[in-house]
Amino acid sequence: MNALQAWLISVVVLASVYWPLEWAWPAREGQRWLRARVGTDFLFLTGQYLLWNAVALSVLLVVREQADLSNALGAFRALAHQQPFALQVLEALLLGDLSVYWFHRASHHFEVLWRFHAVHHTSETVDWIAAHREHPVDGVLTQLFINLPGIALGFDFATISSFIVFRGLWAIFIHSNVRLPLGPLAYLFGSPQWHRWHHAKHPGVVANFANLSPWCDFLFRTHHHGATGNETYELGVPEAWPTSYPGQLIAPLLPRAWWPRLFPSLSGPARDRSPSEMPLRVEPPPLADR
């Protein structure tokens, strides 16, 4: 199966699963399937499956190869492999969750990371297609931080590939326009309701960073339950951003002072956010329907 066939099958399967869920149990009643910028998000989806996932995998393979050559890591791995296999699995998953949680928080705090991560937040409509709106730099770094602990441990992720696929599908699910009573599953893997709050268009929203590991948010006190009824708060970012696919790929690589000249749709002065505007503490804004 070539990449194009895999992309086509993935699109058909994802649409067949998530569109019926969004139709049957919508969180935002008036949200349409063919909404504004859906074409941009579809290009992000296509780019991920045809190119950027392969780039991320190549980076991970290079890092894994260098780790395999490390004598210091060799001794560490020998100790780790003396443990029961189930414990190795648990360590790789929990440490990976912790690693990517702190990377995600850092991406909201430091401008050099935020300019790439912000691309994921620019969608003003969150659904299963918008889940794929992610700058390749942010995507590669996210995959790196998820997998670094397992690479250090010398863990073979192929042995739990089915679980990894499940978490990948759940990562798309938590972006879907769905409200379902998930019960304990929400506390194990996260929920769309919690993650949509993370996408609220308000500079004070710094909550629910642990997309697939809510225990991190509870542990570090960054969890917020989000809206309880029909959600009407705005989604997106307060700053002005390019809206096209090429623009969103290129803009984070360039100084913001250049943006108004390169992207005429942007109005007003362009500036970087300072760390003081990206707090690391939870400060949910007083939205009426939270």
Phi, psi and omega per residue, in radians:
M1 nan 2.194 3.129
N2 -1.503 3.065 -3.054
A3 -1.119 -0.646 -3.118
L4 -1.154 -0.723 3.104
Q5 -1.138 -0.721 3.118
A6 -1.094 -0.701 3.098
W7 -1.077 -0.814 -3.112
L8 -1.092 -0.785 3.129
I9 -1.106 -0.718 -3.136
S10 -1.087 -0.771 -3.132
V11 -1.096 -0.779 -3.125
V12 -1.113 -0.789 -3.120
V13 -1.140 -0.825 -3.115
L14 -1.091 -0.780 3.132
A15 -1.108 -0.675 -3.124
S16 -1.174 -0.482 -3.132
V17 -1.545 -0.872 -2.932
Y18 -1.520 -0.597 3.115
W19 -1.079 -0.790 3.074
P20 -1.059 -0.651 3.107
L21 -1.116 -0.750 -3.132
E22 -1.198 -0.505 3.096
W23 -1.306 -0.719 -3.036
A24 -1.383 -0.645 -3.064
W25 -2.299 1.117 -3.092
P26 -1.256 2.432 3.035
A27 -1.461 -0.627 3.107
R28 -2.012 1.850 -2.936
E29 -1.036 -0.696 -3.034
G30 -1.553 0.123 -3.054
Q31 -1.372 2.185 -3.090
R32 -1.627 2.725 3.072
W33 -1.226 -0.873 3.132
L34 -1.569 1.340 -3.061
R35 -1.807 3.086 -3.138
A36 -1.045 2.451 3.078
R37 1.173 0.243 3.100
V38 -1.135 -0.524 3.097
G39 -1.134 -0.676 3.083
T40 -1.082 -0.781 -3.137
D41 -1.165 -0.584 3.096
F42 -1.173 -0.599 3.072
L43 -1.183 -0.658 3.055
F44 -1.087 -0.774 3.106
L45 -1.022 -0.824 -3.126
T46 -1.100 -0.775 3.121
G47 -1.058 -0.700 3.127
Q48 -1.064 -0.870 -3.024
Y49 -1.302 -0.515 -3.088
L50 -1.630 -0.389 -3.031
L51 -2.431 -1.008 -2.901
W52 -1.216 -0.558 3.063
N53 -1.090 -0.641 3.111
A54 -1.187 -0.640 3.086
V55 -1.120 -0.796 3.122
A56 -1.056 -0.739 3.122
L57 -1.111 -0.697 3.120
S58 -1.087 -0.730 3.111
V59 -1.095 -0.774 3.140
L60 -1.101 -0.660 3.136
L61 -1.158 -0.675 3.102
V62 -1.135 -0.793 3.128
V63 -1.102 -0.721 3.120
R64 -1.103 -0.720 3.133
E65 -1.097 -0.738 3.120
Q66 -1.179 -0.649 3.103
A67 -1.138 -0.642 3.135
D68 -1.141 -0.429 -3.124
L69 -1.532 -0.113 -3.079
S70 -1.423 2.150 3.105
N71 -1.184 -0.675 -3.138
A72 -1.101 -0.751 3.115
L73 -1.206 -0.508 3.115
G74 -1.051 -0.775 3.111
A75 -1.161 -0.701 3.123
F76 -1.114 -0.737 3.141
R77 -1.152 -0.639 3.123
A78 -1.034 -0.702 3.087
L79 -1.186 -0.740 -3.116
A80 -1.102 -0.659 -3.078
H81 -1.324 -0.143 3.044
Q82 -1.363 -0.214 3.138
Q83 -1.401 2.778 3.026
P84 -1.011 2.552 -3.070
F85 -1.017 -0.716 -3.128
A86 -1.039 -0.648 3.130
L87 -1.225 -0.650 3.083
Q88 -1.082 -0.733 3.100
V89 -1.059 -0.835 -3.109
L90 -1.075 -0.759 3.138
E91 -1.107 -0.783 -3.124
A92 -1.084 -0.723 -3.118
L93 -1.244 -0.824 -3.089
L94 -1.167 -0.755 3.121
L95 -1.169 -0.622 3.070
G96 -1.131 -0.704 3.094
D97 -1.108 -0.761 3.111
L98 -1.096 -0.762 -3.106
S99 -1.070 -0.859 -3.078
V100 -1.301 -0.469 3.056
Y101 -1.058 -0.854 -3.114
W102 -1.247 -0.549 3.035
F103 -1.132 -0.721 3.129
H104 -1.101 -0.747 3.101
R105 -1.108 -0.729 3.115
A106 -1.100 -0.584 -3.133
S107 -1.176 -0.396 3.078
H108 -1.600 -0.127 -3.037
H109 -1.879 -0.673 -3.051
F110 -1.814 2.246 -3.067
E111 -1.003 -0.677 -3.087
V112 -1.099 -0.514 3.079
L113 -1.579 -0.665 -3.087
W114 -1.061 -0.650 -3.078
R115 -1.054 -0.487 3.064
F116 -1.529 -0.739 -3.114
H117 -1.203 -0.524 -3.116
A118 -1.009 -0.490 3.125
V119 -0.958 -0.716 -3.141
H120 -1.127 -0.499 -3.087
H121 -1.606 -0.084 -3.064
T122 -1.293 -0.303 3.126
S123 -1.190 2.227 3.126
E124 -1.579 0.054 3.038
T125 -2.346 2.084 -3.114
V126 -1.772 2.071 3.058
D127 -2.649 -2.999 -3.010
W128 -1.161 -0.495 3.102
I129 -1.310 -0.727 3.134
A130 -1.106 -0.359 3.093
A131 -0.994 -0.442 -3.077
H132 -1.560 -0.053 3.109
R133 -1.298 1.753 -3.057
E134 -2.677 2.234 3.097
H135 -1.162 2.430 -3.113
P136 -0.966 -0.646 3.121
V137 -1.105 -0.786 3.103
D138 -1.103 -0.718 -3.131
G139 -1.123 -0.776 3.136
V140 -1.124 -0.778 -3.139
L141 -1.131 -0.687 3.109
T142 -1.071 -0.816 3.117
Q143 -1.112 -0.612 3.135
L144 -1.136 -0.811 -3.105
F145 -1.224 -0.549 3.068
I146 -1.123 -0.692 -2.979
N147 -1.691 -0.228 -3.085
L148 -0.974 -0.830 3.130
P149 -1.043 -0.737 3.125
G150 -1.143 -0.655 3.086
I151 -1.122 -0.755 3.122
A152 -1.071 -0.637 3.135
L153 -1.363 -0.191 -3.077
G154 1.263 0.496 -3.070
F155 -1.408 2.424 3.130
D156 -1.625 1.773 -3.080
F157 -1.222 -0.247 3.109
A158 -1.098 -0.432 -3.115
T159 -1.254 -0.323 3.109
I160 -2.161 0.617 -3.067
S161 -1.067 -0.632 -3.130
S162 -1.131 -0.650 3.102
F163 -1.202 -0.647 3.116
I164 -1.135 -0.705 3.084
V165 -1.090 -0.738 3.113
F166 -1.044 -0.780 -3.136
R167 -1.167 -0.573 3.080
G168 -1.133 -0.722 3.100
L169 -1.192 -0.633 3.124
W170 -1.198 -0.589 3.097
A171 -1.076 -0.612 3.060
I172 -1.275 -0.692 -3.128
F173 -1.045 -0.706 -3.085
I174 -1.218 -0.204 3.035
H175 -1.644 -0.133 -3.040
S176 -1.281 2.709 3.097
N177 -1.411 1.175 -3.022
V178 -2.329 2.452 2.977
R179 -2.217 1.909 -3.136
L180 -2.289 2.532 3.044
P181 -1.309 1.700 -3.032
L182 -1.503 -0.299 -3.137
G183 1.094 -2.379 -3.102
P184 -1.087 -0.427 -3.127
L185 -1.054 -0.584 3.127
A186 -1.087 -0.654 -3.120
Y187 -1.358 -0.369 3.107
L188 -1.505 -0.718 -2.984
F189 -2.195 -0.060 -3.095
G190 1.640 2.919 -3.102
S191 -2.447 2.701 3.084
P192 -1.027 -0.678 -3.124
Q193 -1.033 -0.791 -3.134
W194 -1.195 -0.718 -3.043
H195 -1.294 -0.540 3.081
R196 -1.084 -0.603 3.097
W197 -1.089 -0.591 3.092
H198 -1.087 -0.441 -3.118
H199 -1.646 0.132 -3.116
A200 -1.053 2.481 -3.107
K201 -1.472 1.356 -3.129
H202 -2.742 2.265 -3.067
P203 -1.145 -0.281 -3.122
G204 -1.562 -0.086 -3.113
V205 -1.377 1.870 3.065
V206 -2.346 1.223 -3.075
A207 -2.464 2.800 3.037
N208 1.023 1.015 3.115
F209 -1.415 -0.458 -3.030
A210 -1.492 1.520 -3.030
N211 -0.955 -0.811 -3.044
L212 -2.055 0.171 -3.117
S213 -2.481 1.243 -3.060
P214 -0.971 -0.384 -3.124
W215 -1.042 -0.524 3.105
C216 -1.141 -0.743 3.117
D217 -1.139 -0.692 3.105
F218 -1.171 -0.713 -3.112
L219 -1.131 -0.749 -3.061
F220 -1.760 0.223 3.010
R221 1.049 0.763 3.062
T222 -2.076 0.355 3.137
H223 -1.606 2.465 3.009
H224 -2.473 2.353 -3.039
H225 -1.268 -0.334 3.084
G226 1.412 -2.858 -3.064
A227 -1.219 2.669 -3.121
T228 -1.925 -0.306 3.137
G229 -2.110 -2.669 3.068
N230 -1.124 2.118 -2.991
E231 -1.408 2.234 3.138
T232 -2.160 -0.096 -3.141
Y233 -1.176 2.641 -3.082
E234 -1.310 2.632 3.083
L235 -2.004 2.718 3.103
G236 2.176 -2.734 3.135
V237 -2.131 2.578 3.124
P238 -1.168 -0.482 -3.092
E239 -1.364 2.771 3.032
A240 -1.422 2.319 -3.126
W241 -2.343 2.653 2.997
P242 -1.014 2.611 -3.078
T243 -1.868 -0.302 -3.107
S244 -1.412 2.787 3.105
Y245 -1.095 -0.878 3.101
P246 -1.054 -0.704 -3.127
G247 -1.076 -0.702 -3.125
Q248 -1.268 -0.450 3.059
L249 -1.326 -0.666 -3.020
I250 -1.493 -0.716 -2.985
A251 -0.940 -0.791 -3.108
P252 -1.106 -0.289 -3.131
L253 -1.499 -0.169 -3.014
L254 -2.012 2.707 3.036
P255 -1.056 2.457 -3.109
R256 -1.097 -0.461 3.129
A257 -1.068 -0.404 3.140
W258 -1.443 -0.331 -2.965
W259 -1.014 -0.833 -3.102
P260 -1.024 -0.554 3.141
R261 -1.365 -0.604 -3.107
L262 -1.479 -0.508 -3.098
F263 -2.187 1.538 -3.036
P264 -1.032 -0.381 -3.120
S265 -1.194 -0.324 -3.136
L266 -1.426 2.352 3.126
S267 -2.113 2.693 3.120
G268 1.494 2.889 -3.119
P269 -1.185 2.433 3.097
A270 -1.717 2.318 3.136
R271 -2.583 2.759 3.056
D272 -1.421 2.607 3.042
R273 -1.425 2.516 3.082
S274 -1.545 2.742 3.112
P275 -0.964 -0.520 -3.131
S276 -1.147 -0.373 3.111
E277 -1.525 -0.084 -3.119
M278 -2.169 1.219 -3.066
P279 -1.123 2.715 3.119
L280 -1.670 -0.050 3.123
R281 -1.676 2.784 3.095
V282 -1.384 2.148 3.083
E283 -2.394 1.270 -3.105
P284 -1.045 2.294 -3.141
P285 -1.248 2.744 -3.100
P286 -1.403 1.114 3.109
L287 -1.372 2.466 -2.996
A288 -1.134 -0.543 -3.029
D289 -1.923 0.490 -3.128
R290 -1.302 nan nan
